[in-house]
Amino acid sequence: MSYEEKIDQLVSTVRTLNFKVRPRATNTPGGDPGAGQLIHSLLAELRDNELRASQDVKRVTLGDAFLALEAGRDVVRSNPDEIGTLSLLSEFTTVRESILSSVRTYPADQWESQHETPDGPITMTSVVDGLIGSDKTYVTRIDQAQSG
């Protein structure tokens, strides 16, 4: 899959979630009863994965400068039990847009360059491929929760 196709996949997830989740969701803290709570939990996990991936994109794009800027800082996230599903979806979308902004401008010839992290080496390709795989899993689980 080309870099452009991978970026299209990342964009497609946002569109899919907005189409499938937004019309049925509310901003009831913790999600609506029943399947709404499961969807809310899945979106919280997806948002958290997105935040971690955003950190990895920063590591790739900024390298050592990222380590100096982020040393000892935790990623700030809202408690999913205190916000509604629409807010979680908005948070996910905001972080995804940030990732897309960085990925779109990252030179294609550097996508395979390795960057060291505390968890081992990563590349832009590995970060994006991880997001694509995670997206497919979560969209499938959300579909299953909505249908049944």
C-alpha positions as CSV (number, residue, x, y, z in Angstrom):
1,M,0.0,0.0,0.0
2,S,1.4,3.4,-0.9
3,Y,1.9,6.2,1.6
4,E,-1.1,8.1,0.1
5,E,-3.3,5.0,0.4
6,K,-2.3,4.7,4.0
7,I,-3.2,8.3,4.7
8,D,-6.5,7.7,2.9
9,Q,-7.1,4.8,5.3
10,L,-6.5,7.0,8.3
11,V,-9.0,9.6,6.9
12,S,-11.5,6.9,6.1
13,T,-11.7,5.8,9.8
14,V,-12.7,9.3,10.8
15,R,-15.4,9.5,8.2
16,T,-16.6,6.0,9.1
17,L,-16.9,6.8,12.8
18,N,-18.6,10.1,12.1
19,F,-21.1,8.3,9.9
20,K,-21.8,5.3,12.2
21,V,-21.3,6.7,15.7
22,R,-22.1,10.4,15.7
23,P,-25.8,10.1,14.6
24,R,-26.6,7.7,17.5
25,A,-24.4,9.1,20.2
26,T,-25.2,11.6,22.9
27,N,-23.0,13.4,25.4
28,T,-24.2,11.4,28.4
29,P,-21.2,11.0,30.6
30,G,-20.0,7.4,30.4
31,G,-22.1,6.7,27.3
32,D,-25.8,5.7,26.8
33,P,-27.1,2.6,28.6
34,G,-26.6,-0.8,26.8
35,A,-24.6,-0.9,23.6
36,G,-23.9,2.8,24.0
37,Q,-21.7,2.1,27.0
38,L,-19.7,-0.5,25.1
39,I,-19.3,1.9,22.1
40,H,-18.2,4.6,24.6
41,S,-15.6,2.3,26.1
42,L,-14.3,1.3,22.7
43,L,-14.0,4.9,21.6
44,A,-12.1,5.7,24.8
45,E,-9.6,2.9,24.0
46,L,-9.4,4.1,20.4
47,R,-8.8,7.7,21.6
48,D,-6.1,6.5,24.0
49,N,-4.4,4.5,21.2
50,E,-4.5,7.7,19.1
51,L,-2.8,9.7,21.9
52,R,0.0,7.1,22.1
53,A,0.4,7.1,18.4
54,S,0.5,10.9,18.4
55,Q,3.5,10.7,20.8
56,D,5.2,8.2,18.5
57,V,4.6,10.5,15.5
58,K,6.3,13.3,17.4
59,R,9.2,11.0,18.3
60,V,9.6,10.3,14.6
61,T,9.3,13.8,13.3
62,L,11.1,15.6,16.1
63,G,13.7,13.0,17.2
64,D,15.9,14.1,20.1
65,A,14.1,17.4,20.3
66,F,10.9,15.6,21.3
67,L,12.7,13.8,24.1
68,A,14.0,17.1,25.5
69,L,10.5,18.7,25.2
70,E,8.5,15.9,26.6
71,A,10.8,14.5,29.4
72,G,8.7,13.6,32.4
73,R,5.4,14.9,30.9
74,D,2.3,12.7,30.9
75,V,-0.2,12.8,28.1
76,V,-3.3,14.7,29.4
77,R,-6.6,13.1,28.6
78,S,-10.1,13.5,29.9
79,N,-11.7,10.8,32.0
80,P,-14.1,8.9,29.7
81,D,-16.5,8.3,32.6
82,E,-16.9,12.1,32.9
83,I,-17.5,12.9,29.2
84,G,-20.0,11.8,26.6
85,T,-19.5,9.7,23.5
86,L,-19.7,12.7,21.2
87,S,-16.8,14.3,23.2
88,L,-14.7,11.2,22.9
89,L,-15.3,11.1,19.2
90,S,-14.3,14.7,18.9
91,E,-11.1,14.1,21.0
92,F,-10.2,11.2,18.7
93,T,-10.8,13.2,15.6
94,T,-8.7,16.1,16.9
95,V,-5.8,13.9,17.6
96,R,-6.2,12.1,14.3
97,E,-6.1,15.4,12.4
98,S,-2.9,16.3,14.2
99,I,-1.4,13.0,13.2
100,L,-2.5,13.5,9.6
101,S,-1.0,16.9,9.5
102,S,2.4,15.5,10.5
103,V,2.2,12.4,8.3
104,R,1.2,14.3,5.2
105,T,4.2,16.6,5.4
106,Y,6.7,13.9,6.4
107,P,9.1,13.2,3.5
108,A,8.2,9.9,1.8
109,D,11.8,8.9,1.6
110,Q,12.1,8.9,5.4
111,W,9.1,6.8,6.3
112,E,11.4,3.8,6.8
113,S,14.0,5.6,8.9
114,Q,14.2,4.1,12.4
115,H,13.9,6.2,15.5
116,E,14.7,5.0,19.0
117,T,12.1,5.1,21.7
118,P,11.9,3.7,25.2
119,D,9.9,0.9,23.7
120,G,12.3,0.1,20.9
121,P,12.8,1.4,17.4
122,I,9.9,2.8,15.3
123,T,9.4,4.1,11.9
124,M,6.6,6.3,10.5
125,T,5.5,3.3,8.5
126,S,5.2,1.2,11.7
127,V,3.2,3.9,13.5
128,V,0.8,4.4,10.6
129,D,0.4,0.6,9.9
130,G,-0.3,0.2,13.6
131,L,-3.0,2.8,13.5
132,I,-4.6,1.2,10.4
133,G,-4.7,-2.2,12.1
134,S,-6.1,-0.7,15.3
135,D,-8.7,1.2,13.3
136,K,-9.9,-1.9,11.6
137,T,-10.2,-3.8,14.9
138,Y,-12.1,-1.0,16.7
139,V,-14.5,-0.2,13.7
140,T,-15.4,-3.9,13.5
141,R,-16.0,-4.0,17.3
142,I,-18.1,-0.9,17.2
143,D,-20.1,-2.3,14.2
144,Q,-20.7,-5.5,16.2
145,A,-21.9,-3.5,19.3
146,Q,-24.3,-1.4,17.2
147,S,-25.8,-4.4,15.5
148,G,-26.3,-6.5,18.4
